[in-house]
């Protein structure tokens, strides 16, 4: 496989060399920062930049709704409720998610960030040496508002209604400049309520197909989440042109959720707790501070350094109250938990122009993270007498050191080349802090990650792109610590406990991306791209029985091949009408799993979007919408385990009314098709079959957003 990558690289380099012989070289253009319409066309590295106006276009309530319309991106989970973000159909750690250029901490949800506070979204399909190469599928970088405008005062208020409950939100932005000092503050306050019923059907059959057990579980999920987000920023312009900037971020949340289950035994016995009510109450706090210094040197060189610190904490309680079929108490489980992660990062980049057509950069990226978890579980019987308990406290250190070098080379006016090399070293050490906590672990890994990206401009201004890179996926700490996460009721093959694996190794991948981009002017674009990945030591979930209980844990299991195609079109047909469309088809094959349907877990095989915007002349009105489709289908986890999800179809519409130069009103309606979501899980062997299917109805969301510049 690597031979094909090298051959493709040599072919494109040969094209560039021939172009160098036949064209007169011109000095490269000075790189201008900012959101110009032709930025994607000019850059050597492959990326898609979505600016603030595009993010806000449809008045979305969550970031997931914004991302699902972008090329090659999919959202797992129930329509209209957010979910995990994937590129090339691959989530689960294959897609790197960053906030202001830093990977987000474990457990942090991007849906807690309001779209109003985001300046732009960068989608990087191939890796570069400057960022972490933990990006097998690609990288999504969320940039909070950085642009500072003199004397800006704005406020927005919104109200969203879904399934009969309301979610109000209030946002404000303040920015100004005083001499060499510029400052800004963006703040958002949200009170989100939710109501979500669902139904599970579970059955067990013997080898002949006769039904032994059949149960139906009616579930309800309700709760509320209060969120405060603050994003302050200070910029100083120092003597000699140096700049010093400080960026802060605070996300404070309080969650109070109630989950209820009511089981009906249609055939066979009930589970241990036919009825139950559980309550989860927690406070979350994510704080981040980054100090950046840019120092200008002679001959156009500059040194950029950043010192960052972050803290991500959660403190909460979980209470499970199990009852018999008549509603009488049968048992109670109480959990106090408080995971926290604190990290410090120090990074720097030295950039130096070499002649007129080269620019090299050397840098480092070091971090130290300390994660600890206090988790105490207590079990009680029906009379309230304590029957057991556990203490699984642990503390872990994760150190990372990366060194990188990269070279941007304008070979000819039409051909440019990017070369990068990154060496990243990870060490993880965990120590138990309780007698029955997981065993200690010490892990070390290092990865060399070369990357190449090239851009060739045809005479008609169309572009050919080729990128080759080595990336990896490091297992998260929660997958390494061999602590058991138990279910409170009904442990079986389709509802197992979960456990980490301290022997889990990083997954390594070689990948190639190629694209053809056809630019029509005035923002019009037609693009076709393809990609392949060869993943070594792919991580699969293995199901087994331990101490009489069913458990699943991650294991490295051979190799996997991934490939796909993406098509994109942006067509401004007239000054009033814009059309946009994209589609992506993804394939994968895990060699150690028998087919058919032996694709990577949770991979989305197909996504498509069709959208339009129409501006009404003279009325300040814009109408538009988007139709999103995301395929589902079966996927085989092993020879015995098979899962399947239903396809998703979502129709979103919006209206924007610019009432005057400072005030505008957005009305949006999302998930208008309200399709039910189903997810199934099956275990079958020579002795029989157990099958569970969950069906969740969905609701449309209506949102009104008023924005005003003071």
C-alpha positions as CSV (number, residue, x, y, z in Angstrom):
1,X,0.0,0.0,0.0
2,X,2.8,2.4,0.9
3,X,4.3,1.8,-2.6
4,X,1.2,3.3,-4.2
5,X,1.4,6.4,-2.0
6,X,5.1,6.9,-2.9
7,X,4.4,6.3,-6.6
8,X,1.6,8.9,-6.6
9,X,3.8,11.4,-4.8
10,X,6.7,10.9,-7.3
11,X,4.2,11.4,-10.2
12,X,3.1,14.8,-8.9
13,X,6.6,15.8,-8.1
14,X,7.5,15.0,-11.7
15,X,4.7,17.2,-12.9
16,X,6.0,20.0,-10.7
17,X,9.5,19.5,-12.0
18,X,8.4,19.7,-15.6
19,X,6.4,22.8,-14.8
20,X,9.5,24.4,-13.2
21,X,11.4,23.8,-16.5
22,X,8.7,25.3,-18.7
23,X,7.5,28.3,-16.7
24,X,9.2,31.4,-15.6
25,X,9.2,31.5,-11.8
26,X,7.7,34.5,-10.1
27,X,8.0,35.6,-6.5
28,X,5.3,34.0,-4.3
29,X,2.5,36.3,-3.1
30,X,2.6,37.4,0.5
31,X,0.3,35.3,2.6
32,X,-2.6,37.5,3.8
33,X,-4.6,36.4,6.9
34,X,-8.3,36.8,7.0
35,X,-11.4,35.3,5.5
36,X,-11.1,36.1,1.8
37,X,-13.4,34.2,-0.6
38,X,-10.4,32.8,-2.5
39,X,-8.5,31.5,0.5
40,X,-9.3,27.9,-0.2
41,X,-8.1,28.3,-3.8
42,X,-4.8,30.0,-2.8
43,X,-3.7,27.7,0.0
44,X,-1.3,24.8,-0.6
45,X,-2.7,22.8,2.3
46,X,-6.1,21.3,1.9
47,X,-8.7,22.9,4.1
48,X,-12.3,24.2,4.1
49,X,-13.0,27.4,6.1
50,X,-16.6,28.2,7.1
51,X,-16.9,31.8,8.3
52,X,-19.3,33.2,10.9
53,X,-22.0,34.3,8.4
54,X,-22.2,30.7,7.0
55,X,-22.3,29.3,10.5
56,X,-25.2,31.6,11.5
57,X,-27.1,31.3,8.2
58,X,-29.8,28.9,9.3
59,X,-30.1,30.0,12.9
60,X,-29.1,26.6,14.3
61,X,-29.4,25.9,18.0
62,X,-26.4,23.5,18.1
63,X,-23.1,23.2,16.5
64,X,-24.0,19.6,15.3
65,X,-26.7,21.1,13.1
66,X,-24.2,23.4,11.5
67,X,-21.6,20.7,10.9
68,X,-23.9,18.1,9.4
69,X,-24.3,20.2,6.3
70,X,-20.6,20.4,5.6
71,X,-18.9,18.1,3.0
72,X,-17.9,14.7,4.4
73,X,-19.2,15.3,7.9
74,X,-21.8,13.2,9.7
75,X,-23.4,13.3,13.1
76,X,-24.3,10.0,14.9
77,X,-27.2,9.6,17.2
78,X,-30.9,10.6,17.1
79,X,-31.9,13.4,14.6
80,X,-32.3,16.8,16.2
81,X,-30.4,15.9,19.4
82,X,-26.8,16.4,18.4
83,X,-24.3,13.6,18.7
84,X,-20.7,12.5,18.0
85,X,-19.0,14.3,15.0
86,X,-17.4,12.3,12.3
87,X,-15.3,12.9,9.1
88,X,-15.3,10.3,6.3
89,X,-17.9,8.5,8.4
90,X,-15.4,7.9,11.1
91,X,-15.8,9.2,14.7
92,X,-14.7,7.3,17.8
93,X,-11.3,9.0,18.0
94,X,-10.5,8.9,14.3
95,X,-11.7,12.5,13.8
96,X,-9.6,15.1,15.7
97,X,-11.8,17.8,17.3
98,X,-10.0,21.0,18.4
99,X,-11.0,24.2,20.0
100,X,-8.8,27.2,19.1
101,X,-6.1,24.9,17.8
102,X,-6.0,22.6,20.9
103,X,-7.6,19.1,21.2
104,X,-10.7,19.2,23.3
105,X,-10.5,17.3,26.6
106,X,-12.2,13.9,27.1
107,X,-15.9,14.3,27.9
108,X,-16.3,17.8,26.6
109,X,-19.3,18.2,24.2
110,X,-19.1,20.8,21.4
111,X,-22.8,21.2,21.6
112,X,-22.4,23.2,24.7
113,X,-20.9,26.0,22.5
114,X,-23.4,28.3,20.9
115,X,-22.9,29.0,17.2
116,X,-23.1,32.7,17.9
117,X,-19.7,32.6,19.7
118,X,-17.9,30.9,16.8
119,X,-15.8,33.0,14.4
120,X,-15.0,30.2,11.9
121,X,-14.7,26.4,11.5
122,X,-11.6,24.9,9.8
123,X,-11.9,21.4,8.2
124,X,-8.5,19.9,7.5
125,X,-8.8,16.7,5.4
126,X,-5.1,15.8,5.6
127,X,-2.6,16.3,8.4
128,X,0.1,19.0,8.8
129,X,3.1,18.8,11.0
130,X,2.1,21.9,13.0
131,X,-1.0,20.2,14.6
132,X,-1.2,16.9,16.3
133,X,-1.3,14.0,13.8
134,X,-4.0,12.2,15.8
135,X,-6.3,12.7,12.8
136,X,-6.7,9.6,10.8
137,X,-10.0,10.8,9.2
138,X,-9.1,14.5,9.5
139,X,-9.4,17.5,11.8
140,X,-12.2,19.9,12.7
141,X,-10.9,23.1,14.4
142,X,-13.5,25.4,16.1
143,X,-12.2,29.0,16.3
144,X,-14.1,31.2,18.8
145,X,-14.5,34.8,18.0
146,X,-11.1,36.6,17.7
147,X,-11.9,39.5,15.4
148,X,-12.0,42.7,17.5
149,X,-14.0,45.7,16.1
150,X,-13.8,49.1,17.6
151,X,-16.9,50.1,19.5
152,X,-18.9,46.9,18.8
153,X,-21.9,46.1,21.1
154,X,-24.3,43.4,20.1
155,X,-26.9,41.3,21.8
156,X,-29.0,38.4,20.7
157,X,-31.9,36.5,22.3
158,X,-33.5,33.3,21.1
159,X,-36.2,30.8,22.1
160,X,-36.3,27.3,20.8
161,X,-39.3,24.9,21.3
162,X,-39.0,21.1,20.9
163,X,-41.4,18.4,22.1
164,X,-43.4,20.9,24.1
165,X,-40.5,22.3,26.1
166,X,-38.7,25.7,25.6
167,X,-35.0,26.5,25.5
168,X,-34.2,30.2,25.9
169,X,-30.8,31.7,25.3
170,X,-29.1,35.1,25.6
171,X,-25.8,36.1,24.0
172,X,-23.8,39.4,24.1
173,X,-20.6,40.6,22.5
174,X,-18.5,43.6,23.5
175,X,-15.3,44.8,21.8
176,X,-13.3,48.0,21.6
177,X,-9.8,49.4,21.3
178,X,-7.9,51.9,23.4
179,X,-4.6,52.8,21.9
180,X,-2.4,49.7,21.6
181,X,-4.9,47.6,23.6
182,X,-7.9,45.9,22.1
183,X,-10.4,43.7,24.0
184,X,-13.5,41.7,23.5
185,X,-15.9,39.6,25.5
186,X,-18.5,37.1,24.2
187,X,-21.0,35.6,26.6
188,X,-23.9,33.2,26.3
189,X,-26.4,32.0,28.8
190,X,-28.7,29.0,28.0
191,X,-31.4,27.1,29.8
192,X,-32.1,23.9,27.9
193,X,-35.0,21.5,28.7
194,X,-35.6,18.2,27.1
195,X,-38.2,15.4,27.0
196,X,-37.3,12.2,25.1
197,X,-39.4,9.0,25.2
198,X,-38.1,5.7,23.6
199,X,-39.0,2.0,23.5
200,X,-36.7,-1.0,23.6
201,X,-37.8,-4.5,22.5
202,X,-35.6,-7.4,23.6
203,X,-35.9,-11.1,22.8
204,X,-34.0,-14.4,23.2
205,X,-34.4,-17.4,21.0
206,X,-32.9,-20.9,21.2
207,X,-31.1,-22.7,18.4
208,X,-34.4,-23.8,16.7
209,X,-35.8,-20.3,16.7
210,X,-38.3,-20.7,19.5
211,X,-38.8,-17.6,21.7
212,X,-37.6,-18.0,25.3
213,X,-37.8,-14.4,26.5
214,X,-39.4,-11.3,25.1
215,X,-39.6,-7.9,26.9
216,X,-40.6,-4.4,26.1
217,X,-39.2,-1.4,27.9
218,X,-40.9,2.0,27.9
219,X,-38.2,4.7,28.6
220,X,-38.5,8.4,29.4
221,X,-35.6,10.9,29.6
222,X,-36.2,14.4,30.9
223,X,-34.1,17.1,32.4
224,X,-32.6,20.5,32.0
225,X,-29.1,21.9,31.5
226,X,-28.0,25.4,32.4
227,X,-24.9,26.7,30.6
228,X,-22.8,29.9,30.9
229,X,-20.1,30.4,28.3
230,X,-17.6,33.3,28.5
231,X,-14.9,34.0,25.9
232,X,-12.7,37.1,26.7
233,X,-9.8,38.2,24.6
234,X,-7.1,40.9,25.0
235,X,-4.6,42.0,22.3
236,X,-1.6,44.3,22.9
237,X,0.6,45.7,20.2
238,X,4.1,46.2,21.6
239,X,7.0,48.3,20.5
240,X,8.7,47.0,17.4
241,X,5.6,45.3,16.1
242,X,5.5,42.4,18.5
243,X,2.0,41.3,19.7
244,X,0.8,39.8,22.9
245,X,-2.6,38.3,23.2
246,X,-4.6,36.5,25.9
247,X,-7.6,34.3,25.2
248,X,-9.8,32.9,27.9
249,X,-12.7,30.4,27.7
250,X,-15.1,29.3,30.5
251,X,-17.9,26.8,30.1
252,X,-20.0,26.2,33.2
253,X,-22.8,23.7,33.1
254,X,-25.3,22.2,35.6
255,X,-27.2,19.0,34.4
256,X,-30.2,17.5,36.1
257,X,-31.6,14.4,34.2
258,X,-34.2,11.8,35.2
259,X,-34.4,8.5,33.4
260,X,-37.3,6.1,33.9
261,X,-37.9,2.5,32.6
262,X,-41.1,0.4,32.8
263,X,-40.7,-3.2,31.6
264,X,-43.3,-5.5,30.4
265,X,-42.5,-9.3,30.2
266,X,-44.3,-10.5,27.1
267,X,-42.8,-14.0,27.2
268,X,-40.6,-15.4,30.0
269,X,-39.4,-13.8,33.3
270,X,-38.8,-10.1,34.1
271,X,-35.3,-8.7,34.6
272,X,-34.1,-8.1,38.1
273,X,-35.6,-4.6,38.2
274,X,-38.7,-4.4,36.0
275,X,-39.2,-0.7,36.9
276,X,-36.6,1.8,37.7
277,X,-35.9,5.5,38.1
278,X,-32.4,7.0,38.0
279,X,-31.3,10.6,38.6
280,X,-28.0,12.2,37.4
281,X,-27.1,15.6,38.8
282,X,-23.7,17.1,38.0
283,X,-21.8,20.3,37.7
284,X,-19.3,20.7,34.9
285,X,-16.6,23.4,34.6
286,X,-14.2,23.8,31.7
287,X,-11.7,26.7,32.0
288,X,-8.9,27.5,29.6
289,X,-6.3,30.3,29.4
290,X,-3.9,30.9,26.5
291,X,-1.2,33.5,26.3
292,X,0.4,34.1,22.8
293,X,3.5,36.1,22.0
294,X,4.6,36.9,18.5
295,X,8.1,38.3,18.2
296,X,9.3,39.8,14.9
297,X,12.9,39.0,13.9
298,X,15.2,40.2,11.2
299,X,14.8,39.2,7.5
300,X,11.1,38.6,7.9
301,X,11.4,35.8,10.5
302,X,9.2,35.5,13.5
303,X,8.8,33.5,16.7
304,X,5.4,32.5,18.0
305,X,5.0,31.0,21.4
306,X,2.0,30.0,23.4
307,X,1.5,29.1,27.1
308,X,-1.8,27.5,27.9
309,X,-3.5,26.0,30.9
310,X,-6.9,24.2,31.2
311,X,-9.0,22.6,33.8
312,X,-12.0,20.3,33.0
313,X,-13.9,19.1,36.1
314,X,-17.1,17.3,36.9
315,X,-18.7,16.6,40.3
316,X,-21.9,14.8,40.5
317,X,-24.1,12.0,41.9
318,X,-26.1,9.2,40.3
319,X,-28.9,7.4,42.0
320,X,-30.5,4.2,40.6
321,X,-33.8,3.1,42.3
322,X,-34.8,-0.4,41.2
323,X,-38.4,-1.6,41.8
324,X,-40.4,-4.8,41.1
325,X,-43.3,-5.0,38.7
326,X,-45.7,-3.6,41.3
327,X,-43.4,-0.5,41.9
328,X,-42.1,-1.7,45.3
329,X,-38.4,-0.8,46.1
330,X,-36.0,-3.7,45.3
331,X,-32.6,-2.1,45.5
332,X,-30.7,1.2,45.2
333,X,-27.3,2.1,43.8
334,X,-25.6,5.4,44.7
335,X,-22.5,6.7,43.0
336,X,-20.5,9.8,43.9
337,X,-18.0,10.7,41.2
338,X,-15.7,13.5,40.4
339,X,-13.4,13.2,37.4
340,X,-11.1,16.1,36.7
341,X,-8.3,16.8,34.2
342,X,-5.8,19.6,34.4
343,X,-3.2,20.3,31.7
344,X,-0.5,22.8,30.9
345,X,0.8,23.3,27.3
346,X,3.8,25.1,26.0
347,X,4.3,25.4,22.2
348,X,6.4,27.5,19.8
349,X,7.0,28.0,16.2
350,X,9.9,29.7,14.5
351,X,9.1,30.8,10.9
352,X,11.8,31.9,8.5
353,X,11.7,32.8,4.8
354,X,14.4,31.2,2.7
355,X,14.9,33.2,-0.4
356,X,11.8,34.3,-2.4
357,X,10.0,31.0,-2.7
358,X,10.6,29.0,0.5
359,X,9.3,29.4,4.1
360,X,10.4,27.0,6.7
361,X,9.0,26.5,10.2
362,X,10.5,24.6,13.2
363,X,8.6,24.1,16.4
364,X,7.7,22.2,19.5
365,X,4.5,21.3,21.3
366,X,4.7,19.9,24.9
367,X,2.0,19.2,27.4
368,X,1.4,17.6,30.7
369,X,-2.1,16.5,31.8
370,X,-3.1,15.1,35.1
371,X,-6.4,13.2,35.3
372,X,-7.9,11.9,38.5
373,X,-11.3,10.3,39.3
374,X,-12.9,9.8,42.7
375,X,-15.7,7.2,42.2
376,X,-17.5,5.6,45.2
377,X,-20.4,3.3,44.6
378,X,-22.7,1.9,47.3
379,X,-25.3,-0.8,46.9
380,X,-28.4,-1.2,49.0
381,X,-31.1,-3.9,49.2
382,X,-34.9,-3.3,49.4
383,X,-34.8,-2.6,53.1
384,X,-32.1,0.1,52.7
385,X,-29.3,-2.1,54.2
386,X,-25.9,-1.7,52.5
387,X,-25.0,-4.9,50.6
388,X,-21.8,-3.9,48.9
389,X,-19.7,-1.1,47.4
390,X,-16.6,-0.2,45.6
391,X,-14.0,2.6,45.4
392,X,-12.3,2.9,42.1
393,X,-10.3,6.1,42.6
394,X,-7.2,6.6,40.3
395,X,-4.8,9.2,39.2
396,X,-3.0,9.3,35.8
397,X,-0.4,11.5,34.1
398,X,-0.3,11.9,30.4
399,X,2.8,13.7,29.0
400,X,3.3,14.6,25.3
401,X,6.3,16.1,23.5
402,X,6.3,16.8,19.8
403,X,8.9,18.3,17.6
404,X,8.1,19.3,14.0
405,X,9.5,20.9,10.9
406,X,7.7,22.0,7.8
407,X,8.6,23.7,4.5
408,X,6.2,25.6,2.2
409,X,7.8,25.9,-1.3
410,X,6.4,27.9,-4.2
411,X,8.1,25.8,-6.9
412,X,6.5,27.7,-9.8
413,X,3.7,30.2,-10.1
414,X,1.4,27.2,-10.6
415,X,2.9,24.5,-8.4
416,X,3.4,24.7,-4.7
417,X,4.5,22.0,-2.2
418,X,4.2,21.5,1.5
419,X,6.5,19.1,3.3
420,X,6.3,18.3,7.0
421,X,7.7,15.9,9.6
422,X,6.5,15.5,13.2
423,X,7.7,13.3,15.9
424,X,5.3,12.9,18.8
425,X,6.0,11.0,22.1
426,X,3.3,10.0,24.6
427,X,3.8,8.6,28.1
428,X,0.9,7.5,30.3
429,X,1.2,6.5,33.9
430,X,-1.7,5.6,36.2
431,X,-1.7,4.8,39.9
432,X,-4.5,3.3,41.9
433,X,-5.6,5.2,45.0
434,X,-7.9,2.6,46.5
435,X,-7.4,-1.1,47.4
436,X,-9.9,-2.4,44.8
437,X,-9.1,0.2,42.1
438,X,-7.7,-0.8,38.7
439,X,-4.0,-1.9,38.5
440,X,-1.3,0.7,37.7
441,X,-0.2,1.1,34.2
442,X,2.9,2.6,32.4
443,X,2.7,3.1,28.7
444,X,5.0,4.7,26.2
445,X,4.6,5.3,22.5
446,X,6.2,7.4,19.8
447,X,5.2,8.1,16.2
448,X,7.1,9.6,13.3
449,X,4.5,11.4,11.1
450,X,5.7,12.7,7.6
451,X,3.2,14.7,5.5
452,X,3.2,16.0,2.0
453,X,0.6,18.3,0.3
454,X,0.9,19.7,-3.1
455,X,-1.2,22.0,-5.3
456,X,-1.0,22.4,-9.1
457,X,-2.9,25.1,-10.9
458,X,-4.0,24.3,-14.4
459,X,-4.1,27.0,-17.1
460,X,-7.9,27.5,-16.6
461,X,-7.3,28.2,-12.9
462,X,-8.6,24.7,-11.9
463,X,-6.6,22.9,-9.2
464,X,-5.1,19.5,-8.7
465,X,-4.2,18.5,-5.1
466,X,-2.4,15.5,-3.7
467,X,-1.7,14.8,0.0
468,X,0.1,11.9,1.7
469,X,0.5,11.6,5.5
470,X,1.0,9.2,8.3
471,X,-1.4,9.6,11.2
472,X,-2.4,7.7,14.3
473,X,-5.1,7.3,16.9
474,X,-4.0,7.0,20.5
475,X,-6.3,5.2,22.9
476,X,-8.0,7.5,25.4
477,X,-7.3,7.0,29.0
478,X,-10.7,5.7,29.7
479,X,-10.0,2.8,27.3
480,X,-6.7,2.0,29.0
481,X,-7.7,1.8,32.6
482,X,-9.1,-1.7,33.3
483,X,-11.9,-0.5,35.5
484,X,-15.3,-2.1,35.1
485,X,-18.3,0.2,34.3
486,X,-21.3,-1.9,35.3
487,X,-24.9,-1.7,34.2
488,X,-27.4,-1.4,36.9
489,X,-29.8,-3.9,35.5
490,X,-30.2,-6.7,32.9
491,X,-26.6,-7.6,32.0
492,X,-26.6,-9.7,28.9
493,X,-25.0,-10.1,25.5
494,X,-26.6,-7.0,24.1
495,X,-26.3,-4.9,27.3
496,X,-22.8,-5.7,28.6
497,X,-20.6,-4.0,31.2
498,X,-17.6,-2.0,29.8
499,X,-14.0,-2.3,30.7
500,X,-10.7,-0.8,29.6
501,X,-7.6,-2.6,28.3
502,X,-4.1,-1.5,29.5
503,X,-2.4,-3.4,26.6
504,X,-4.2,-1.3,24.0
505,X,-1.7,0.1,21.4
506,X,-2.1,3.2,19.1
507,X,-3.5,2.7,15.7
508,X,-1.2,3.8,12.8
509,X,-2.4,4.8,9.4
510,X,-0.9,5.8,6.0
511,X,-3.3,7.9,4.0
512,X,-3.6,9.6,0.6
513,X,-6.0,12.4,-0.5
514,X,-6.5,13.7,-4.0
515,X,-8.8,16.4,-5.3
516,X,-9.8,18.3,-8.4
517,X,-11.3,21.7,-7.9
518,X,-13.1,23.7,-10.6
519,X,-13.6,27.4,-9.8
520,X,-16.2,29.3,-11.8
521,X,-15.8,32.7,-10.3
522,X,-18.0,34.7,-7.9
523,X,-17.7,32.0,-5.3
524,X,-18.8,29.1,-7.5
525,X,-17.1,25.8,-7.0
526,X,-17.2,22.2,-8.2
527,X,-15.0,19.7,-6.4
528,X,-14.3,16.0,-6.5
529,X,-12.0,14.3,-4.1
530,X,-11.0,10.8,-3.0
531,X,-9.1,9.3,-0.2
532,X,-7.7,6.0,1.1
533,X,-6.4,4.9,4.5
534,X,-4.5,1.8,5.6
535,X,-4.9,1.4,9.4
536,X,-2.7,-1.0,11.4
537,X,-3.6,-2.4,14.8
538,X,-7.2,-1.3,14.4
539,X,-9.2,-1.3,17.7
540,X,-12.3,-3.4,17.8
541,X,-14.7,-4.1,20.7
542,X,-14.6,-7.7,21.9
543,X,-17.5,-9.3,23.9
544,X,-16.7,-12.0,26.5
545,X,-18.0,-13.5,29.8
546,X,-16.1,-12.8,33.0
547,X,-17.1,-13.9,36.5
548,X,-20.6,-14.7,35.2
549,X,-21.2,-11.2,33.7
550,X,-21.0,-10.1,30.0
551,X,-18.3,-7.6,29.4
552,X,-17.0,-5.7,26.4
553,X,-13.5,-4.3,26.1
554,X,-11.3,-2.8,23.3
555,X,-8.6,-4.9,21.6
556,X,-6.1,-4.4,18.8
557,X,-7.2,-6.7,15.9
558,X,-5.2,-6.5,12.7
559,X,-5.6,-4.1,9.8
560,X,-8.4,-2.2,8.1
561,X,-8.7,-0.5,4.7
562,X,-10.8,2.7,4.3
563,X,-11.6,4.6,1.1
564,X,-14.1,7.0,-0.2
565,X,-15.1,9.8,-2.5
566,X,-16.6,13.3,-1.9
567,X,-18.4,15.7,-4.3
568,X,-19.1,19.3,-3.6
569,X,-20.9,22.1,-5.5
570,X,-21.5,25.8,-4.7
571,X,-23.5,27.5,-7.4
572,X,-24.6,31.2,-7.1
573,X,-27.0,31.0,-10.0
574,X,-28.0,34.7,-9.7
575,X,-27.6,37.6,-7.3
576,X,-30.7,36.3,-5.5
577,X,-30.3,32.5,-5.6
578,X,-27.6,30.2,-4.3
579,X,-27.5,26.4,-4.5
580,X,-25.2,24.1,-2.7
581,X,-24.8,20.4,-2.6
582,X,-22.4,17.7,-1.4
583,X,-22.2,14.0,-1.1
584,X,-19.8,11.4,0.3
585,X,-19.5,7.7,0.0
586,X,-17.4,5.8,2.5
587,X,-16.2,2.2,2.5
588,X,-14.1,0.2,5.0
589,X,-13.1,-3.4,5.5
590,X,-11.7,-4.9,8.7
591,X,-9.6,-7.9,7.8
592,X,-10.0,-9.8,11.0
593,X,-13.8,-9.7,10.9
594,X,-15.7,-12.0,8.5
595,X,-18.0,-10.3,6.0
596,X,-20.3,-9.2,4.9
597,X,-20.7,-5.8,6.6
598,X,-17.3,-6.0,8.2
599,X,-16.8,-2.2,8.2
600,X,-15.3,-0.2,11.0
601,X,-17.6,0.3,14.0
602,X,-20.1,3.2,13.6
603,X,-18.8,4.2,10.1
604,X,-21.4,6.1,8.2
605,X,-21.4,4.8,4.6
606,X,-23.1,7.7,2.8
607,X,-24.1,11.3,3.4
608,X,-25.7,13.9,1.2
609,X,-26.9,17.5,1.4
610,X,-28.9,19.8,-0.9
611,X,-29.5,23.4,0.1
612,X,-30.6,26.7,-1.3
613,X,-30.9,30.4,-0.3
614,X,-33.1,32.9,-2.0
615,X,-33.0,36.7,-1.3
616,X,-36.1,38.7,-2.0
617,X,-35.2,42.0,-3.7
618,X,-35.9,45.2,-1.7
619,X,-37.5,43.4,1.3
620,X,-34.5,42.4,3.3
621,X,-35.8,38.9,3.4
622,X,-33.8,35.6,2.7
623,X,-35.4,32.2,2.6
624,X,-33.6,28.9,2.5
625,X,-33.2,25.4,3.7
626,X,-31.3,22.1,3.6
627,X,-32.2,18.5,3.1
628,X,-29.7,16.1,4.8
629,X,-29.5,12.4,4.4
630,X,-27.3,10.0,6.3
631,X,-27.3,6.3,5.6
632,X,-27.4,3.6,8.2
633,X,-27.3,-0.1,7.8
634,X,-25.7,-3.1,9.4
635,X,-22.2,-3.4,10.7
636,X,-20.5,-6.6,12.0
637,X,-18.5,-6.2,15.2
638,X,-17.3,-9.8,15.2
639,X,-18.4,-13.2,13.9
640,X,-21.1,-13.2,16.6
641,X,-22.1,-9.6,17.1
642,X,-23.9,-7.5,14.6
643,X,-25.4,-3.9,14.9
644,X,-27.5,-1.8,12.7
645,X,-28.9,1.8,12.6
646,X,-31.6,3.4,10.6
647,X,-31.0,6.1,8.0
648,X,-31.5,9.8,8.9
649,X,-33.4,12.3,6.8
650,X,-33.6,15.8,8.1
651,X,-35.3,18.9,6.5
652,X,-34.4,22.3,7.9
653,X,-35.9,25.6,6.8
654,X,-35.2,29.2,7.8
655,X,-36.1,32.8,7.2
656,X,-33.9,35.9,7.8
657,X,-35.4,39.3,8.0
658,X,-33.0,42.3,8.1
659,X,-35.2,44.8,9.8
660,X,-32.7,47.6,9.6
661,X,-28.9,48.1,9.5
662,X,-28.6,47.0,13.1
663,X,-31.4,44.5,13.7
664,X,-32.3,41.2,12.1
665,X,-34.6,38.3,12.9
666,X,-34.1,34.7,12.1
667,X,-36.8,32.0,12.3
668,X,-35.7,28.4,11.8
669,X,-37.4,25.0,11.8
670,X,-35.3,21.9,12.0
671,X,-36.0,18.1,11.7
672,X,-39.3,18.8,10.0
673,X,-39.6,15.2,8.7
674,X,-39.5,13.9,12.3
675,X,-38.4,10.4,11.4
676,X,-38.1,7.7,14.1
677,X,-34.6,6.5,14.9
678,X,-33.9,2.8,15.4
679,X,-30.8,1.0,16.6
680,X,-30.4,-2.7,16.9
681,X,-27.8,-5.0,18.6
682,X,-27.7,-8.8,17.9
683,X,-25.7,-11.7,19.4
684,X,-26.0,-15.1,17.7
685,X,-24.1,-18.4,18.1
686,X,-24.9,-22.1,17.7
687,X,-27.0,-22.1,20.9
688,X,-29.4,-19.3,20.0
689,X,-29.8,-15.5,19.4
690,X,-30.4,-12.5,21.6
691,X,-31.7,-9.3,19.9
692,X,-32.4,-5.8,21.2
693,X,-33.9,-2.9,19.1
694,X,-34.4,0.6,20.4
695,X,-36.9,2.9,18.7
696,X,-36.8,6.7,19.5
697,X,-39.4,9.1,18.1
698,X,-38.1,12.6,17.2
699,X,-39.5,16.1,17.2
700,X,-39.2,19.2,15.1
701,X,-37.5,22.3,16.7
702,X,-38.7,25.8,16.1
703,X,-36.3,28.6,17.0
704,X,-36.6,32.4,16.9
705,X,-33.4,34.4,17.1
706,X,-33.3,38.2,17.4
707,X,-29.9,40.0,16.8
708,X,-29.2,43.7,17.5
709,X,-26.2,45.8,17.2
710,X,-26.1,48.5,19.9
